[in-house]
Structure formats: C-alpha cells, structure tokens
C-alpha cells in the first residue's frame, strides 16, 4: 500500500457508519461485509471530487485491485469526473475488469461520454462482447444512458437483444434497458417484446419493469401485460 492509499483508507474510516455498512452489505450480496467500511454515497462523491484534483491521484488509480468496496466506489466516481475523453476511456477500460458488484458498475457514469458518442459506441460494442458480467452490464447501461433519445438507432436494441447470458446482473440490465426503451421509443421497441426476441425470464422482467414505470401509459401497460409468457 502506498502513501496515498494509506491516507485514503484512513479518511474513509473517519467517515464510517457501521449501521449503514451492515445495511449496505445486505443490498450487495456479491460483497463480503468484511470488505466494506460503511461510507454513505454523498460523502464518497464529495471526497472523490477532492481526490480527483490531486496531481498524485494516479498512485491510487494505478494500484488495482482495491481491498474495499468504498475504494472501488471512489475509483468509479473519480473516473466519472474526468474531462478528457481519451484518458477517461482508458481508465474505464483498466478498471472494468476489477468491478465486482452492481453498485460500483451502476454508479460509474463519465460525464464526458455525452460529448463523444461515436467513440463511445465503439467501446460499447467491445464491452458487451466480453465474458465479464459487469463489463457487459456497463456497456448496456451506456447504450441506455446515451442512445435512447436523439441518438437512437434501431441497431442498438438489436445489439442488446443479441446478448446471451445466464448472469442475473446481465439479464436484469437487459430488462432495465428494454423497459426504459419502451418508455422512450415505444413503437420502435415494442416488436422486440411482441416477437419474443428475449429469453423468457428477461422478457417477463422487462414487462414487469415497464408496467411499474410512470412513463408508460395505462393503455400500453394493459397491452404489455397480455404479452407475458
């Protein structure tokens, strides 16, 4: 452990909330409670912004894997604030193989990606073709976050529908993607449900999540309920 890592870990322990740690451990079953310190997300985000300004932050980012969940969260938040696309994409690619839970995966959202959609799309194609659960999940979420409105193309839901995995967190992400896509591109995406292009579990989970959405009309919800397998 280098000097900066020691400093970071000491700071994290000053922010510790043990009751929150125990609560959070139940939400993230893939993480051992012993690998959690128990720091609330707003405090982590604030600390990450401070760390991101340090000239020696590479001492922390370069030293993978991290021992604690909160260190991974800090890593994700620091990357998310990077303003240079090339550096940010490189750091994301270096970090993704070490992401081992849905929370770190889902809370990493680089802002600079919005301005570099075409370059990002090439990255997404590579991410969803890997065998790593959270790299695939991250790639699908980037499609959901950046390519469901003005940048939408019918080829993108085709890419997601083509993903086949038995991993729960991948299948849940596919369902989340299609439920969101139904809310934003209902007419274009509905045939994926009508034609049963997803596996049965993901198909039904998509309908469940769509029906729970306030962005889907009551008429649409009734029709979707009738498409359950």
C-alpha positions in Angstrom: 0.0 0.0 0.0 1.4 3.4 -1.0 1.3 6.7 0.9 -1.9 8.0 -0.9 -3.8 4.7 -0.4 -3.0 4.8 3.4 -4.3 8.4 3.5 -7.5 7.4 1.6 -8.2 4.4 3.8 -7.7 6.4 7.0 -10.1 9.1 5.7 -12.7 6.5 4.8 -12.6 5.1 8.3 -13.2 8.6 9.7 -16.4 8.6 7.6 -17.5 5.2 8.7 -21.1 4.4 9.6 -21.3 0.8 10.9 -25.1 0.5 10.8 -25.0 1.7 7.2 -22.3 -0.8 6.4 -24.5 -3.6 7.7 -27.5 -2.4 5.7 -25.5 -2.0 2.5 -23.9 -5.5 2.8 -27.4 -6.9 2.5 -28.0 -5.0 -0.7 -24.8 -6.1 -2.4 -24.6 -9.9 -1.9 -21.5 -10.3 -4.0 -19.5 -8.2 -1.5 -18.3 -9.7 1.8 -19.3 -7.3 4.6 -15.7 -7.5 5.8 -14.7 -5.8 2.6 -17.0 -2.8 3.4 -16.2 0.1 5.6 -19.6 1.8 5.5 -19.5 5.2 4.0 -22.5 6.9 2.5 -22.6 7.8 -1.2 -22.8 11.6 -0.8 -19.7 11.6 1.3 -17.9 9.4 -1.1 -18.8 11.6 -4.1 -17.6 14.7 -2.2 -14.3 13.0 -1.3 -13.8 11.7 -4.9 -14.1 15.3 -6.2 -11.3 16.4 -3.8 -9.1 13.4 -4.8 -9.7 13.9 -8.5 -7.9 17.3 -8.3 -4.7 15.8 -6.8 -1.7 15.5 -9.0 -0.7 12.2 -7.4 -4.1 10.5 -7.8 -2.6 8.0 -10.3 -0.9 6.4 -7.2 -4.4 5.3 -6.2 -5.9 4.7 -9.7 -2.9 2.6 -10.8 -2.9 0.2 -7.8 -5.6 -2.4 -8.6 -7.3 -4.3 -7.2 -8.6 -2.3 -4.3 -9.3 -4.1 -1.0 -12.5 -2.3 0.0 -15.9 -1.6 -1.7 -15.6 2.1 -0.9 -12.2 2.3 -2.6 -13.8 0.9 -5.7 -16.6 3.5 -5.4 -14.1 6.3 -5.1 -12.3 5.0 -8.2 -15.6 5.0 -10.1 -16.5 8.5 -9.0 -13.1 9.9 -9.8 -13.2 8.4 -13.3 -16.7 9.8 -13.8 -15.4 13.4 -13.3 -12.6 13.2 -15.8 -12.9 15.8 -18.5 -10.5 14.3 -21.1 -12.3 11.6 -23.1 -9.2 9.5 -24.1 -7.9 9.4 -20.6 -11.4 8.6 -19.2 -12.0 5.8 -21.6 -8.6 4.3 -20.9 -9.2 4.5 -17.1 -12.6 2.9 -17.5 -11.2 0.0 -19.6 -8.4 -0.5 -17.0 -10.9 -0.5 -14.1 -13.8 -2.5 -15.5 -12.2 -6.0 -15.1 -12.0 -5.3 -11.4 -15.6 -4.1 -10.9 -17.3 -6.9 -8.9 -20.7 -5.6 -7.9 -23.7 -3.8 -9.4 -23.4 -0.7 -7.3 -19.9 0.2 -8.5 -20.9 -0.6 -12.0 -24.1 1.4 -12.0 -22.7 4.5 -10.2 -19.9 4.9 -12.7 -21.1 7.4 -15.3 -18.5 9.5 -17.0 -19.9 12.9 -17.9 -17.5 13.4 -20.8 -19.1 10.4 -22.7 -22.0 12.7 -23.7 -19.8 14.7 -26.0 -18.1 11.6 -27.6 -21.0 9.3 -28.5 -19.4 7.9 -31.7 -16.2 7.0 -30.0 -18.2 5.6 -27.1 -20.3 3.4 -29.4 -17.1 1.6 -30.5 -16.3 1.0 -26.8 -19.8 -0.3 -26.1 -19.6 -2.8 -28.9 -16.4 -4.2 -27.3 -17.8 -4.2 -23.8 -20.9 -6.2 -24.5 -18.9 -8.9 -26.3 -16.8 -9.7 -23.2 -17.4 -12.5 -20.8 -17.2 -10.3 -17.7 -20.6 -9.7 -16.1 -20.1 -6.1 -15.0 -18.3 -5.0 -18.2 -21.3 -6.2 -20.2 -23.7 -4.6 -17.8 -21.8 -1.3 -18.0 -21.8 -1.4 -21.8 -25.6 -1.9 -22.0 -26.2 0.9 -19.5 -24.1 3.2 -21.6 -26.4 2.4 -24.5 -29.4 3.1 -22.3 -28.0 6.4 -21.0 -26.7 7.8 -24.2 -28.5 6.2 -27.2 -32.2 6.1 -26.4 -33.2 9.6 -27.4 -31.9 11.8 -30.2 -29.0 9.4 -30.9 -31.3 6.4 -31.1 -30.9 3.8 -33.9 -32.8 0.6 -34.3 -29.5 -1.3 -34.4 -28.9 -0.5 -30.7 -31.7 -2.6 -29.2 -30.7 -5.3 -31.6 -27.2 -5.3 -30.1 -28.7 -5.7 -26.6 -31.2 -8.4 -27.6 -28.3 -10.4 -29.1 -26.6 -10.6 -25.7 -27.0 -14.1 -24.1 -26.0 -14.6 -20.6 -27.1 -16.6 -17.5 -25.8 -14.0 -15.2 -28.5 -12.4 -13.1 -27.0 -8.9 -13.2 -26.7 -9.0 -17.0 -30.2 -10.2 -17.6 -31.5 -7.6 -15.2 -29.7 -4.9 -17.1 -31.1 -6.1 -20.4 -34.6 -5.9 -18.8 -33.9 -2.4 -17.5 -32.7 -1.4 -20.9 -35.8 -2.6 -22.7 -38.2 -1.2 -20.1 -36.5 2.2 -20.5 -36.5 1.8 -24.2 -40.3 1.1 -24.2 -40.7 4.4 -22.2 -38.7 6.4 -24.7 -39.1 4.6 -28.0 -42.3 2.6 -27.5 -43.4 2.0 -31.1 -39.9 1.2 -32.3 -39.0 -1.2 -29.4 -42.4 -2.9 -28.9 -41.7 -5.5 -31.7 -38.8 -6.9 -29.6 -41.5 -7.9 -27.0 -44.2 -8.9 -29.4 -41.7 -11.1 -31.4 -40.2 -12.6 -28.2 -36.6 -11.7 -29.0 -35.5 -12.1 -25.4 -35.3 -15.2 -23.2 -38.4 -15.9 -21.2 -37.1 -14.6 -17.9 -35.8 -11.4 -19.3 -38.9 -10.9 -21.5 -41.2 -11.1 -18.4 -38.9 -9.0 -16.3 -38.9 -6.3 -19.0 -42.7 -6.2 -18.9 -42.8 -6.1 -15.1 -40.4 -3.2 -15.0 -42.2 -1.4 -17.9 -45.6 -1.8 -16.1 -44.1 -0.3 -13.0 -42.9 2.8 -14.9 -44.8 6.1 -14.7 -43.6 6.9 -18.2 -45.7 4.1 -19.7 -49.4 4.8 -20.3 -52.2 2.7 -18.8 -53.2 1.5 -22.2 -49.7 0.5 -23.0 -49.4 -1.3 -19.7 -52.5 -3.3 -20.3 -51.2 -4.4 -23.7 -47.8 -5.3 -22.3 -49.4 -7.4 -19.5 -51.1 -9.5 -22.2 -47.6 -10.2 -23.8 -46.3 -12.1 -20.7 -45.1 -15.6 -21.4 
